[in-house]
Amino acid sequence: MSAVLQSDPVITPMLEADLPELMQVEDRIYEFPWSAGNFRDSIRAGYGCWVYRSEGAFVGYCVFMVAAGEAHLLNISIADAYQRKGYGARLLREILTAARGQGAALIFLEVRPSNEAGLRLYERFGFRRVGLRRGYYTANSGREDALVLALDL
Ligand SMILES: CC(C)(COP(=O)(O)OP(=O)(O)OC[C@H]1O[C@@H](n2cnc3c(N)ncnc32)[C@H](O)[C@@H]1OP(=O)(O)O)[C@@H](O)C(=O)NCCC(=O)NCCS
């Protein structure tokens, strides 16, 4: 199902009260989703945890952390009904701006080599491949490697 929004989504801090709705999206769009506890720990750790909403619709969310001049993007997700409409790119742009504003000179992330949408999004922003973590992710048949990508901010 695809959905159309009349106004741009806005970013608000992720609250623990958002987690039931957020987990419905997370469980739908990932084969190996984060748990609610992963999100709760990220909120409590003071990471950048945002939800992205418009007109009451839950468009997406993200989790990133900034420490010692480096940022790490841990989760960026757009609900299936709103994918391929430019929202992922807009949310990523806001994350990069916030990370830069918090003093990060570089941002890292991990992505599955099989994640075409993620790779396309990051490639469009100029992320470059800087490493490979072998067997990083759970996969249907054993483990899947992670590509480590980075972008200078
Ligand atoms: C990855 C994700 C955040 C992208 O968000 P989105 O709103 O769908 O992406 P956008 O519409 O902003 O498109 C960004 C670019 O990715 C491309 N893209 C998006 N979905 C794609 C897909 N399924 N296959 C191939 N390319 C895709 C777009 O064409 C666009 O590239 P272009 O400008 O060169 O055409 C979204 O697909 C998602 O939440 N996926 C599931 C969760 C996930 O994998 N998160 C990333 C984990 S590393």
PDBQT file of the ligand as one rigid body, heavy atoms in Angstrom, charges set to zero:
ROOT
HETATM    1  C1  LIG A 201      16.295   2.489   3.009  1.00  0.00    +0.000 C 
HETATM    2  C2  LIG A 201      15.090   3.414   3.213  1.00  0.00    +0.000 C 
HETATM    3  C3  LIG A 201      15.264   4.174   4.538  1.00  0.00    +0.000 C 
HETATM    4  C4  LIG A 201      15.036   4.407   2.029  1.00  0.00    +0.000 C 
HETATM    5  O1  LIG A 201      13.982   5.309   2.267  1.00  0.00    +0.000 OA
HETATM    6  P1  LIG A 201      13.009   5.792   1.097  1.00  0.00    +0.000 P 
HETATM    7  O2  LIG A 201      12.180   6.896   1.634  1.00  0.00    +0.000 OA
HETATM    8  O3  LIG A 201      12.316   4.617   0.519  1.00  0.00    +0.000 OA
HETATM    9  O4  LIG A 201      14.082   6.319   0.032  1.00  0.00    +0.000 OA
HETATM   10  P2  LIG A 201      13.957   7.608  -0.923  1.00  0.00    +0.000 P 
HETATM   11  O5  LIG A 201      12.603   7.618  -1.545  1.00  0.00    +0.000 OA
HETATM   12  O6  LIG A 201      14.378   8.810  -0.158  1.00  0.00    +0.000 OA
HETATM   13  O7  LIG A 201      15.020   7.221  -2.042  1.00  0.00    +0.000 OA
HETATM   14  C5  LIG A 201      16.405   7.346  -1.836  1.00  0.00    +0.000 C 
HETATM   15  C6  LIG A 201      17.139   6.637  -2.962  1.00  0.00    +0.000 C 
HETATM   16  O8  LIG A 201      17.036   5.220  -2.772  1.00  0.00    +0.000 OA
HETATM   17  C7  LIG A 201      16.419   4.618  -3.911  1.00  0.00    +0.000 C 
HETATM   18  N1  LIG A 201      15.554   3.546  -3.442  1.00  0.00    +0.000 N 
HETATM   19  C8  LIG A 201      14.600   3.614  -2.494  1.00  0.00    +0.000 A 
HETATM   20  N2  LIG A 201      14.018   2.409  -2.334  1.00  0.00    +0.000 NA
HETATM   21  C9  LIG A 201      14.630   1.578  -3.235  1.00  0.00    +0.000 A 
HETATM   22  C10 LIG A 201      14.491   0.201  -3.543  1.00  0.00    +0.000 A 
HETATM   23  N3  LIG A 201      13.576  -0.556  -2.907  1.00  0.00    +0.000 N 
HETATM   24  N4  LIG A 201      15.296  -0.335  -4.477  1.00  0.00    +0.000 NA
HETATM   25  C11 LIG A 201      16.230   0.415  -5.120  1.00  0.00    +0.000 A 
HETATM   26  N5  LIG A 201      16.424   1.745  -4.863  1.00  0.00    +0.000 NA
HETATM   27  C12 LIG A 201      15.623   2.307  -3.925  1.00  0.00    +0.000 A 
HETATM   28  C13 LIG A 201      15.628   5.713  -4.561  1.00  0.00    +0.000 C 
HETATM   29  O9  LIG A 201      15.402   5.450  -5.927  1.00  0.00    +0.000 OA
HETATM   30  C14 LIG A 201      16.523   6.901  -4.326  1.00  0.00    +0.000 C 
HETATM   31  O10 LIG A 201      17.601   6.919  -5.229  1.00  0.00    +0.000 OA
HETATM   32  P3  LIG A 201      17.594   7.926  -6.493  1.00  0.00    +0.000 P 
HETATM   33  O11 LIG A 201      17.384   9.298  -5.912  1.00  0.00    +0.000 OA
HETATM   34  O12 LIG A 201      18.921   7.718  -7.065  1.00  0.00    +0.000 OA
HETATM   35  O13 LIG A 201      16.431   7.466  -7.309  1.00  0.00    +0.000 OA
HETATM   36  C15 LIG A 201      13.748   2.617   3.202  1.00  0.00    +0.000 C 
HETATM   37  O14 LIG A 201      13.664   1.862   2.018  1.00  0.00    +0.000 OA
HETATM   38  C16 LIG A 201      13.586   1.676   4.389  1.00  0.00    +0.000 C 
HETATM   39  O15 LIG A 201      13.167   2.091   5.467  1.00  0.00    +0.000 OA
HETATM   40  N6  LIG A 201      13.907   0.391   4.175  1.00  0.00    +0.000 N 
HETATM   41  C17 LIG A 201      13.758  -0.612   5.215  1.00  0.00    +0.000 C 
HETATM   42  C18 LIG A 201      14.684  -0.345   6.361  1.00  0.00    +0.000 C 
HETATM   43  C19 LIG A 201      16.139  -0.255   5.924  1.00  0.00    +0.000 C 
HETATM   44  O16 LIG A 201      16.622  -1.075   5.165  1.00  0.00    +0.000 OA
HETATM   45  N7  LIG A 201      16.842   0.760   6.455  1.00  0.00    +0.000 N 
HETATM   46  C20 LIG A 201      18.248   0.969   6.164  1.00  0.00    +0.000 C 
HETATM   47  C21 LIG A 201      19.064   0.036   6.963  1.00  0.00    +0.000 C 
HETATM   48  S1  LIG A 201      20.812   0.251   6.629  1.00  0.00    +0.000 SA
ENDROOT
TORSDOF 0
